[in-house]
Amino acid sequence: MKAYDIVKKARDVQRMSTIEVIQGLCSDFVEFHGDRRDGDDQAIIGGVGMMNNGKPVTIIGLQKGRDTAENIRRNFGSSGPSGYRKAQRLMKQAEKFKRPILTLVNTAGAHAAPESEEKGIGQAIAESLTVMSELTVPTLSIILGEGGSGGAIALSLSNQVWMMENSIYSILSPEGFASILWKDASKAEEAAEMMRLTASELKALEIIDHIIPEKDENGQDLSNQELAQRLGKKIQEAFVEMSQMSPQECSQSKYDRFRKY
């Protein structure tokens, strides 16, 4: 499959979302709101859940909409400063109570608008990276669809980074890449082939740790519900494994993971 075909799949509004992953992973979930400073950015869902194995987890995820009204409410999955500050609040809470943290990414990028700049979007992303780098609890990030630019990396500095089979992870969109390189956004398909933004390419580069298949054993596409249930089991297994690490080992493994780049 061509890289740009995967880009289109990653952008499909019907892809498995943060909400569906939460439903597949947790028997109960309580959402938290607000950054205690400016507002409640609904592009980011965050809260505490009880996994199906009875263990608590903090979940922070970018959420797109399935229709126009929801996309407007969720700002098309592009968070502003208050969303990342809400995420930081939940991460610090998870660190205090020794809960593992799951972050779910599906965004073209952070909210690029004058009001975001006025309220410190760059600082908010940098602070998110700082907070994640200092965490001593197990962390897992999963790219569900688009993993675009700083808006994605702000929630992806984790012990492990996974990608769905038909997701992408890159510094900018193929259209943006083509506009910069050739001054022609219509060359996005060519740009996508050059960018090495697909899960298989990033796994080969050891940028990510694991690829989640989106088909069953017979090669049939899994429904979002089936995919979420399968993913939920893998997430639980990963956290059980990572829980064997001491806080120092957890922090060091994350440091080693990102220093190798």
N, C-alpha and C positions, 0 to 999 in steps of 0.2 A: 504494500500500500504506500502511495506517495505521502510525503510529509504533510502536504497541504490538505490532503484528504483527512488525515488525523487531526489537523487543526480544526477542520469543519466539524468533525465528530466531537472534539473537545468543547466546542462552542454551542453544541446542541442544547437548547433550553430544557429538553426532557432528560438530560443526564441525571444520574443519581446525585442528590444534593446532601448538604450537611444535615438537614432535618431527617432524611431517610436513613442516613448512617446512624444517627442518634437512635432512631426507632429500631434499627437492627441490632444495635449494640447494648442498649440500656432497657432495663425493666422500669426505670423511673428516671425522670430528668426534671430539674428545676432551673429555669432560665433566670439569669441575672441581667439587670438593665443599668445602663448609665456608667459614665466614667468618673462620677463624683466631681466633675469640673465644668463640663460644657453641655453634655447631652447624651442621648442614647442613639448611636448610629446603628440602624437596623440592617446594614450590610453585614454586620458581624453578629452571630448568635453565640452566646457564651453562657455556661452554667456548669452545674455539678450533676452528674448522673450516677446511677448504680448499674454497673455492668451486669449482664446476665449470670456471671459467676459470683455475684454478690460483693464485688470489689468496687469502691468509689473511684471516679475519674472526673477530672475537669476537662470539658470539651469546649473548644473555641473554633468556630468555623465561619468562613465567608459564604454567604447565601445569596444566590441569584433568584430572580423571579421566574415563574412559569408563564406569566401573561404580562401585558403592559402595565396594569395597575400594580401588580406585585413588584415588577421590575423598578417602577418609579419609587415605590416604598423602600425597596432594598437598594436603590441606587445602582441597579445592574450588577450588584456584587462588588462595587468599588467603594471601599471604606474611606472615610475622612479621618482626621486626627482623633476624634472622640471614640471611634471604633477601636483603634489601636491602643488607646489609653484604657478603654474598657478591658481589652485583652490583657494588658499589663496588670491591671488590678486583679484579674482572675488568676493570672500566673503567680503573682505574689501570694495570693491566698492559698493556692495549691501548694506552693513551697512551704508555707507556714504549717499546713495540715498534712504534709507528706503525701499528697495525692499525685498520681501520674497525670500527665497532660497530653491530650490528643488535639492536634490542630488540623483543620480540614481546609484546603485551599481550592478556590475556584473563582478567579478574578482576572480580568484583563490588566489590572493594575490599580493602584490607589487612586482615589478621587482627585483628578487633575483639574482644579478649578481655582480661581482667585481666592474664594472663601477658605479653601483648604490651606492654601499657602499662608493666608492671613492668620490662621489658627495653628500653624506650625506642623504641617504634614511631614515635612522632612525630619523634624525633631522627633515626632511621634514614632516614625519608622525606626530611626536610630535608637530611640529608647527601648523599643520592642526588641531589637537585636541585642541590646545590652542586657535586658532582663533575661531573655532566653539563654544568653551565654553564661549567666551566673546561676542558673537553676541547677539544683543537685538532685531533683526528682526525675524519674524517667520521662522522656518526651518522645513523641512520635508525630511526624507530620505526613499527611497524605495529600497529594495533588489529585483532586477529583476530576477536574476539567482543564481550565486554563490556569497556569501558574505564571502570571505576568509581572515582571519587573519587581520593584521594591515592595509593592503591595503584597506579593507572594512571599518573598524572602523574609519579610518582617515576621511571618508566622512559621518559618521553616528551618530555624536554626536549632535542630533537634538531634537526639541521639541516633535516630533513624529517619530517613526520608523515603517514602514509597510513592509510586505513581500508578494510577490506573492505566490499563493497557492503551487506551485511546485518549490520553491526556498529553499536555505539553507543558514545558517549563523553560522559560527563556527571559532574557533581559528586556525584551520588548516584543511587540507583535511583528509578524512577517511584513505587514503593511508599513509599519514604522521603520523597520529595517530597510525595506526597499526604498522608502521615501528619502532616507538619509543617504544610502549608498548610491542610488541611481536617480534620485529625485522623481521617482515614478512608483506610486503605491500599487499600480496594476501588476507589477512584477513580484507580488507577494508570494506566488507559488514557487518561483525560482529562489526567492529569499529563504523560504521555509526549508528547502533542500540543503541550503548552505549552513543554516543555523544550528543544526544538530539539537533540535528541541524535543524530539520524541522520546518516549520512555526507553525503548530499546537502545537508542544511541546514548542516552544519559547513563543507562546501566552499564554499558560498555566502557564509558569514561569514568565509572565509579562515582558519579555525582549523586546517584540514588542507590538505595540498597535492595529494593525489591519492586517487582512489577506485579500488579494484581490483574489476572485474566478477566475478561468481560464475557467470555463464552464458557459453556459447560463442557463436559468431557466428550460430548458428541459434536462439538463445534457450533452449537446453537447459542444465540445471544441470550444472556440472562436478563430477567426483568430486574428493575431497580430493587424490588423487595428481596428477590433471591440473592442479588449481588450484595446488598447491605447485610443480609444474614451471614453470608459466607465471609464477608469482610470483618464483621463483628467478631467471629470466632478467631480470625487471624490476629486481630487487634488484642484480644484478651490473651492469646498465647504469647504475643510479643511483650506485653506488659508483665506477665508472669515471669518470663525469662529475664527481662531487664530489672525486675524487682530483686533479683539475686545480687545485683551490684550494690556496693556501699555508696553513700553520697559522693565520696571522693572518686571512686571508680566511675561513677555515672558522669561526673563533671569532666574527668580526664578523657573518657572515651569520646565525648562530644568535642573536646578541644582537639584531640588527635584527628578526629574525622575531618574537621574543617581546616586544620593546619596543613593537611597533605595536599591541598589545592595550591 
